[in-house]
Amino acid sequence: MTDPHTIQSIDAASRPQECDLIMKGGVTSGLVYPGAIATLSQTFRLRNIGGTSAGAIGAVAAAAMEYGLRTGRNPKARERMAWLHEELAQRTDQGASRLDAMFCGDPGTAPLLDALKGALNSQPAAILGLIKAALPTLPGNARRALWLAAGATALEMLAGAGLGWLLTAGCSPGVQGFATALAAVASLAFAGWWNLKASLLQAVPLSLDSLNRLLQPIVANGLGLATGFALPSHTINQRQLPSLTLWLHQIIQQLAGLDEDSTSEVLTFGKLWSLGLLPEPSALDPRAIDLVLVCSDLNRVQSTSFPFLFDNQRLFYDPAEWAQLFPEPVLQALDANAWAVASNTEIPDDLGYGRGEVETAVARLGDLGQRLRLLPKGRHIPILVGARASMAFPGLFTPLPLWVLRWVGQPEVPEERTPFLSRLYLSDGGITSNFPIHLFDAVVPSRPTFAINLLYPDDDLSIEEYGVLDSAAMRGKAVPGNVRTLGGTRANTGSLQLNDLMMPFADGDRVAFYKEPAAGTPLAQLAGLGLRVVETARTWGDVSLYNQVGMRDRIIHVRLAGNEGGFNLSMPAQTITALSDKGTFAGSVLACRFRRDAPVDPLDDPDHPRFTLTWDNHRRIRVDGLLAAQDLLAGRFNALWPDNSGLVGDAHYRAVAHGLAGIGALAVPVPDPLAGALRPLNVLRMRPSGSDPRASRRA
């Protein structure tokens, strides 16, 4: 049997170093990741991999690739990873990209999703399609009024455009085109709008019942426009495209070198931990490959992660419901390790409750309750399930449905609590943590944890260069009046532009982030303020880490243009290639900076080199930050618990108190231990473990 403490060093690809990798969410922006993953994997074994949403898709692909490389099951896994962006850029027989085609709705929601995609791409025909999809839900008089308004408006716009053309006959084409467009817009504003307004008044009241009928298909589809398991209405070389989830399953299995159709070969978290060997490591043992996918628990209002779900021994799923989300081999792999409510087998004895409590709870659900199965422990869960939960963008993809066993007090007998099975939805990890750089963090790391951040056009991020004193006691203290701001990279190669990639160069460099307030009309400004409030509440924790000491030197920021990533589903092949090129270069920068032998920085200015942020320097920064944080903690402890406190009567606590009091003096023996620490200072805080893999023994 293989020792779980040495299994992490097995590597058929014989790479000398290892690293961890964190990837941010961002819908199609995840096309940055395949190039970065493939490039990093040339130098590093990927030990711990984490991500959110699109970053979770990149993470499962990276884990599968690493499994194929480490086990030797797929020696070409890296090349397969590097080719993913080209596969997604392939054009279907109907003219769309494979990426766009696989983002499709289910039969009841396809018209709505197609119209939404068209609206995002500013396609008037698709917007009309949305109106057409909504019409059947409206009363007859409202439908007639809207069609009459649309027809009248179109005629008036045509008449206005014709008038503009007549008035400018003989003028230059530029003047004629501008005047014609201006006349058409004026016609719409002064005539069409009044037509539409009058017609809408005739259709009032547009009842809430009509709106509910419009939204009912989304609810019936599991609270999303797409399950991810619907077949696209597209072909390539007259071959049917797979659904998005099935395609992801195929990619995972291909990268890992495993059979796509075999239940026993479905890639699970446990297979990653052990590389398919026995014994499988426990939740606290070292693992060959650790994968953590962040999702949001919408009913218990918290961030959680696969496979270390909060109270996972109380979660149940409905196989019939999940059959609408996952391919058959994945369902069979789950069912093989899941306890069925309707079975005659004994309930597992390590759950903290018995069969009788489950039967009491399921009795209220009728036939549904008898279908339920206990979610297997994390080691038996296919990694596709975690990716599907994390990528469930609200409204776009249906959340992952589960049932949680709860004990609820009854109003008539409040002292007694009765077991209930309550609905639970897991959704997009970006709701709670879109950039989970905290995963796998260590006080003094034995390997680098790289993080890839995605920046959008309105994200103003710059590197502020501070002059730094170099004496041992004053290292890291900024010299006043010596601040310079960098826009981004110093390189301009191929499709990469000046500001595409950004990283600090030296210890004292700081990362500054800013977003301009919305401009325009009062409505636009107020709407912008509301969106900024939501964004701040959702991402403040992630953004605060951009400039944290010991983290900012291992985050590479990749800037995307307005036509790249996000909800740009119909990107042309050259745009998809440009995204992949940015990822490839980002991976190269990280690999070159942190390699043990002769580190270099491709972003540095060869005429004025400043790069000092090597792996050895990173470890020194982490130690200095830890010692400064310990000094702060010890000082606060001493202020709150002096020697004459109530702890004096207990020898154990008295020893702990003296130990904490001496940490600062032992760690940094200078008059001011914080003088040489880089800013901003780190602090040590107590926080609940939540779904931390190292705090869970139930995986």
Number of C-alpha atoms within 10 A of each C-alpha: 7 12 14 19 12 11 20 21 17 15 19 15 17 14 15 13 18 20 20 22 23 27 28 29 30 24 18 21 24 24 26 31 32 27 27 27 28 24 24 26 22 17 20 21 25 26 25 21 26 31 34 33 32 28 36 33 28 28 29 27 29 29 28 29 31 30 32 27 24 26 18 16 17 21 20 16 24 23 14 18 24 19 15 17 24 14 14 17 21 16 20 21 14 12 12 19 22 25 21 20 25 24 24 27 26 21 13 15 22 20 20 25 22 19 22 19 21 20 17 15 16 11 14 12 12 21 20 15 19 19 16 16 16 18 18 13 20 18 16 11 13 20 20 16 20 21 16 15 21 18 15 18 22 16 15 21 23 17 15 22 21 15 16 20 20 13 12 16 11 10 12 9 11 9 14 18 16 14 20 22 18 15 21 21 17 16 22 22 13 13 16 22 16 14 20 21 14 14 21 18 12 15 19 11 11 15 12 9 12 17 13 12 14 17 18 15 19 24 14 12 19 18 21 24 30 27 27 27 22 21 20 21 14 22 18 15 10 10 10 13 19 20 22 22 22 22 16 18 25 18 20 26 22 22 26 30 23 20 14 18 15 14 16 14 19 27 30 24 28 28 23 25 27 26 23 16 17 13 12 21 22 17 19 13 12 19 24 27 25 22 29 29 31 37 33 25 24 16 12 12 9 16 22 24 26 25 30 25 24 21 14 20 21 18 22 27 23 19 18 12 15 17 13 14 22 21 19 15 18 27 20 16 21 24 18 13 16 19 20 22 20 13 11 8 10 11 17 13 9 9 12 8 15 13 14 11 14 18 16 14 20 21 14 12 15 10 11 12 21 16 19 24 22 24 23 22 19 21 23 22 27 23 32 25 22 26 30 28 29 32 31 26 21 15 15 20 24 27 27 26 19 20 21 20 21 15 15 13 14 11 8 7 8 10 8 11 12 13 18 22 23 16 14 20 18 27 28 31 33 28 24 24 26 26 29 25 24 15 20 20 12 12 11 17 13 11 16 22 24 23 25 26 22 21 18 17 12 13 14 14 21 20 20 18 20 21 19 19 15 11 10 8 17 15 16 23 20 18 12 9 8 10 12 11 14 16 15 21 19 18 16 12 9 8 13 16 15 13 19 22 26 24 25 27 21 19 25 21 27 25 21 14 14 10 11 10 11 16 12 9 9 10 10 12 14 15 13 17 15 12 13 16 11 11 12 13 12 16 16 11 15 17 15 11 18 22 20 18 24 24 19 20 27 23 22 21 22 22 23 22 14 11 14 23 23 17 16 17 24 23 20 16 17 12 17 22 19 19 28 25 22 24 25 21 23 28 25 21 21 26 23 19 22 26 19 13 8 9 17 18 21 18 22 16 13 11 6 7 11 13 19 17 22 23 19 12 16 23 19 14 22 19 17 23 26 21 23 26 20 22 25 19 18 21 16 13 14 15 9 10 15 14 12 8 10 11 16 15 10 9 10 10 13 16 13 11 19 14 13 18 22 15 18 23 16 12 16 18 9 13 9 11 18 21 15 21 22 25 19 11 14 20 14 12 7 5 6 7 11 16 20 17 22 13 13 17 10 20 22
